[in-house]
């Protein structure tokens, strides 16, 4: 993507796994800040002057034609969107999980961070970025964006790690996610949810 003029910004939130050294030859900027996904994404976006922002988690891989798909999809009034997601594992149950995530996201207009959310810079600035909460920042961000338009749902999937599902158990992880989302919808403090999530 750098070859065709796109900027890659890596924001390290205090990792101890040599992220800086590994990313240095592959990125245009490597920024260091305090941990927290919302804080890291806002910090990276603040340093970018490009018209379109894409927020990509470290364990998620874009399709090779991602840039073209995003640019082509933003020609109408919609100013933000996300990709379908494919989980990296081979367990058949993960295929069902993928379908549930993608269907729910398109139906509700809510995207999660592992779906590679993208947004035009002017709208990002207008809604003042991600809320600085320790969990559910992607849900809250989507709700802000939904006030302006429904998301573009790109069917070409990103591939995200299924490690969490495989380590903790698929059904246990589904149940945990549903509990967290319901609790958040009922107004439970995200700081409490973060402790439960950990």
VENPEHU-V919097 format. One record per run of one state. SS is the DSSP state (alpha for helix, beta for strand, coil for the rest). FROM is the first residue (numbers start at 1). TO is the last residue. Records with the same first field share a line. If there is no record, write none. Layout:
SS = FROM-TO, FROM-TO
This chain:
coil = 1-1, 5-8, 13-18, 25-28, 33-36, 47-51, 55-59, 62-65, 74-79, 88-91, 109-112, 116-117, 127-136, 147-151, 161-162, 169-169, 186-189, 198-198
alpha = 2-4, 19-24, 37-46, 66-73, 92-108, 113-115, 121-126, 137-146, 163-168, 170-185, 190-197
beta = 9-12, 29-32, 52-54, 60-61, 80-87, 118-120, 152-160
